[in-house]
Amino acid sequence: MKPLSMLTILASSFIAGMAVQHQQDIYAQDMKVFELRTYTTAPGRLPPLLERFDGGEIDLFHKHGMTSVGYWIPDDEKLSENTLVYMIAHDDREAAAQSWTDFGADPVWMEVWEKSLEDGPIVAGVSIQFLDPTAFSPIQ
């Protein structure tokens, strides 16, 4: 068998690299962006927040194009008293911004939100992180 010429090796590497890049471009188009939110409540106000989510807020997320991934209470004893962590998915950052705009303007949301504040403010703080899945992530 003849040894491969340097030109053949370079050409093969270039073609392989283009194929990998093409696959990554296709993959990137299909990826979603994930939004991780952590809500810290005022003392004693976690139960009303959970009631609000379970009582229709999640349905409004779906109505406005957000996909629920999961909702959690931390295992830590102290944090479990006032913290809700949840993740939703969007097609991209622009879709996320539009979903939140539409959600905030929804008359049903405004009614739910106002009713939830009858006994005082619920949420004392919000942390938001947008996350992009890695190429090896089982969640896309």
C-alpha positions, 0 to 999 in steps of 0.5 A, spaced: 500 500 500 502 506 498 503 511 503 498 517 503 501 524 500 501 530 505 496 533 500 491 527 501 492 527 508 490 535 508 484 534 504 481 529 508 482 533 514 479 539 511 473 535 508 472 531 515 472 538 519 467 541 514 463 535 515 463 536 523 462 543 522 456 542 518 453 537 523 454 542 529 451 548 525 445 543 524 445 541 531 445 549 533 439 550 530 435 545 533 438 547 540 433 550 545 435 555 551 434 553 558 432 558 563 433 556 570 429 561 575 430 561 583 425 564 587 426 566 594 419 568 598 418 572 603 418 569 610 412 564 610 410 565 603 412 559 599 406 555 600 402 561 596 407 561 591 406 554 590 399 554 590 399 560 584 404 555 580 400 549 581 393 554 580 394 556 573 401 560 572 404 554 569 398 553 564 400 560 562 407 559 561 405 553 556 400 558 553 405 563 552 410 558 548 414 556 554 416 549 555 416 546 563 422 542 564 421 541 572 420 545 578 423 543 585 424 545 592 431 545 595 433 539 599 437 544 604 432 544 610 433 552 610 432 553 603 426 549 603 422 554 607 423 559 602 425 557 595 422 555 589 427 553 583 424 551 576 427 550 569 423 552 562 425 551 555 425 556 549 426 556 542 431 561 543 433 568 547 428 572 542 422 567 543 424 567 551 423 575 551 417 574 547 414 569 551 415 573 558 412 579 554 406 576 552 405 572 559 406 579 563 401 582 559 396 576 559 389 579 563 389 572 566 396 573 569 394 580 572 388 577 575 392 571 578 398 575 580 393 581 584 389 575 587 396 572 590 398 579 593 392 579 597 396 577 604 402 581 602 408 580 597 410 573 596 417 573 592 422 577 595 428 575 590 429 572 583 435 569 580 435 568 572 440 564 568 439 562 561 443 556 559 445 553 553 446 545 553 452 542 551 453 537 545 453 531 550 447 534 554 442 528 554 437 534 554 436 538 548 
